[in-house]
Structures are given as C-alpha cells and as structure tokens.
Amino acid sequence: MRRRSFLTLPPLAAGAAAAPAPVDLPQYRVQSTYAPWAHPGMPGAFRGRVAAVHAPASIDVATETVDVPTVQEMMRRGLLALTREQDLRSAWRRFISPGDVVGLKVNCSGAPGICSHPVIVAETVRQLIATGVKPANIWIYERFRDQMDAVGYDKYVPEGVHILAASALRDTLNGYDPKTYVEVDFFGEEDTRSNVIRQVAETFTKIINIPNMKDHGASGVTGCLKNIAYGNFHNVARSHRFAKTHTYSFIGTLATVEPVRSRTVLHLMDGLKGVWHGGPFSPNRDFRFYPAKIMFGTDPVAMDRMLLDVIEEQRQRKGAVSVWNRSPEHLIPAGQRRTGPNWNRFVREPGHIEYAASLGLGEYDKNKIDFRQLTL
C-alpha cells in the first residue's frame, strides 16, 4: 500500500537526550509515498530485547582469521535466544517468508580493514536459503562500489545472489529513488535532498541490517541506526562538514522514513572486530579491538545503547577521551592533522541514539532492555 505524505518533523522531540540537546535542530521535510506497516520492523517484535553471543574462538586476534563453524553456531544460538524459538527455521519465519525479496544492508565504509564480515553475511545467506528464500531473491547491498569491491562478497555466496552498489561515484543520484527523500538545509549547501536507494523503495520486501561495532567521529558510534540511516540514503555526509554537526537528529530522522522503517525487520551486529577510535574507517590496526561477539535484535536503539557501553569501555581501557566529551579543547585545530585518541574532528553526538528513541524507534533506558549474553 502506498500513499503520498509530506511530513515536517518538529525541531525537538520531547525527552530527546541525556546529553545536552541542541536547541537549533533543523527542520526536515520527509517525502514518501509508502504507508507504514501496522507493526513496523523498527522497533519490531522484540522491542527492548537484545541477544548476544560471545565466542573467543570465533576470531584469531593475531591474524584476524575467522572460524566459520564457530560463527555458524553463534548465528544459530543468537537467533534462537532472540526469538525464544526451538528451531532455526521457526526463528527465521518470525521475520522472513520464502516469498520475500531480502536486502542485506552491509557496512563497507571501513573495508577492507573492517566491514560486515563475509563469513557472517554468507551464513545469513545460507540460513535464508535453508528457510526457503531463493538465491535470486537475496541482495547484498551498500552505497559505494569501490567499498563493496574491496570486500568481494561474491566469493562467499552462491551463484544467483545479487551484489548491489547504489553508486559507482560518491553522491551521484543514479541508483536512488527520486520520489523518496528527506529535504533539509544544514549549512547552505546546494543539494538539500537525501534520496533512498532505489531497490530499498522498489524491490526489497524485507531488510536485514548487518552493521559493525565502531566508533564515529561525528555521531559517537556507528551501529544499527547509522548503518540503516546514512547507509540507505545518498548525500548524507553533508550533515557533518564542520565541528558542530547535525548527526544528532539526522540519523533518527532518516531511519523513520518509509519504507525503510517498516521493512527493516532484523539487526545482526557484527562484533567479531571493532573500531574504538578513528571510525568509521580502519586503515590500520592501531584502533581495532576484538569483542568476538554478534548481537541480535529488532530494536536498533536498544542494540546501539549496548554498543555505546562496548565502545566507551574500550576507550576507557585505552585511556582515550569519552565519546560523551564535548570540550573544544579536544577538537583538532583548524589546518592541523592529529589522529590520536584524544583528538576529535567533530563534537560527537552519541545522544542521537536517545533522540531516535524519542521518535519511536526503540528502547533506550537500560533498565528496560532485556540483554542476554551467551558464551560459547
């Protein structure tokens, strides 16, 4: 079902963030012809529930080699823990039917150093096929072709599975839907629209989000919300051109756009490797760490709330400034290049997660999050 809608979001939703909330939030105009489902995929069937599987044997820290059988068991155990089902087929049927066309939204912005690991992606594909989804109805997708090519997902999945990059060049509109977008003027930029990937609007009936555990210089962390928001739209980096960014409100706003919100039914957070500083990229191993876990959920806010703790704890262990630190003294001076963990290019906005909760995307209060971790 489709309908035409023009939605202007208010400058500030009530109770947006524990951190200081910006008072000058931009006005967004959302244009979509897609009606929300009665029960949207976000926060989904398991609001506030997060399952995690930790397996030290899943990755060799010295070589970064991933153990395939261990990851397969992590995937099985995690989905059963999330859904409380007794068998894997029944667990998948909570989200996916054999007739669905499924988009797997990977994260390749740090490739090849860090990305949605091909072993996790391949196991997701294998399990989907085992539940009745045809290979031709599975699409692994991302925005930029060079990043996708750096990973080579085609080497890991059966013939017939689609590998899609929306753009051959950065921020070109080819591959995006001209009818579904968010319009906002952040800094007087010429192009004020961010359009959704065409297949997200026109082809996929379900989306599975596969982000990484990474910090981010502007948003604080990049997990479920940022991967499903910035990762599905073009022309989004314009929100953080200067030290003061608009990641606080833009991430949640994009994630609410239909059909993205309704069709995103499951999040599988790849925590085999992580980035505790310098994200979303990872050109060397200096700022990588190895949680050796995968998190499962339908609620992106609850999952990202747990991710905040993972990144913050690792930064504390390394003696780095908090992701919540907003002091100008930690901003890189204009014209200088500094890369240490106590220097930031932007004022970080980890409060974007609680702001997304205020838009109805999930549960932020840890007292209301049902977090269960298994160890293999």
HUBELTA-V755956 format. One record per residue. N is the residue number from 1. BURIAL is + if it has 24 or more other ideal C-beta (glycine too) atoms within 12 Angstrom, else -. Layout:
BEGIN
n = (N N)
burial = (BURIAL BURIAL)
END
This chain:
BEGIN
n = (1 2 3 4 5 6 7 8 9 10 11 12 13 14 15 16 17 18 19 20 21 22 23 24 25 26 27 28 29 30 31 32 33 34 35 36 37 38 39 40 41 42 43 44 45 46 47 48 49 50 51 52 53 54 55 56 57 58 59 60 61 62 63 64 65 66 67 68 69 70 71 72 73 74 75 76 77 78 79 80 81 82 83 84 85 86 87 88 89 90 91 92 93 94 95 96 97 98 99 100 101 102 103 104 105 106 107 108 109 110 111 112 113 114 115 116 117 118 119 120 121 122 123 124 125 126 127 128 129 130 131 132 133 134 135 136 137 138 139 140 141 142 143 144 145 146 147 148 149 150 151 152 153 154 155 156 157 158 159 160 161 162 163 164 165 166 167 168 169 170 171 172 173 174 175 176 177 178 179 180 181 182 183 184 185 186 187 188 189 190 191 192 193 194 195 196 197 198 199 200 201 202 203 204 205 206 207 208 209 210 211 212 213 214 215 216 217 218 219 220 221 222 223 224 225 226 227 228 229 230 231 232 233 234 235 236 237 238 239 240 241 242 243 244 245 246 247 248 249 250 251 252 253 254 255 256 257 258 259 260 261 262 263 264 265 266 267 268 269 270 271 272 273 274 275 276 277 278 279 280 281 282 283 284 285 286 287 288 289 290 291 292 293 294 295 296 297 298 299 300 301 302 303 304 305 306 307 308 309 310 311 312 313 314 315 316 317 318 319 320 321 322 323 324 325 326 327 328 329 330 331 332 333 334 335 336 337 338 339 340 341 342 343 344 345 346 347 348 349 350 351 352 353 354 355 356 357 358 359 360 361 362 363 364 365 366 367 368 369 370 371 372 373 374 375 376)
burial = (- - - - - - - - + - - + + - - + + - + - - + - - + + - + - + + + - + - + - - - + + + + + + + + + + + + + + + + - - + + - - - - + - + + - - + + + + + + + + + + + + + + - - - - + + - + + + + + + - - - + + + + + + + + + + + + + + + + + + + + + + + + + + + + + + + + - + + + - + + + + + + + + - - + + - + + - + - - + + - - - + + + + + + + - - - + - + - + + + - - + + + + + - + - - - - - - + + + + + + + + + - + + + + + + + + + + + + + + + + + + + + + + + + + + + + + + + + + + + + + + - - - + + + + + + + + + + + + + + + + + + + + + + + + + + + + + + + + + + + + + + + - - - - + + + + + + + + + + + + + + + + + + + + + + + + + + - + + - - - - + + + + + + + - - - + + - - - - - - - - - + - + + + + + + + + + + + + + + + + + + + + + + - - - - + + + + + + - +)
END
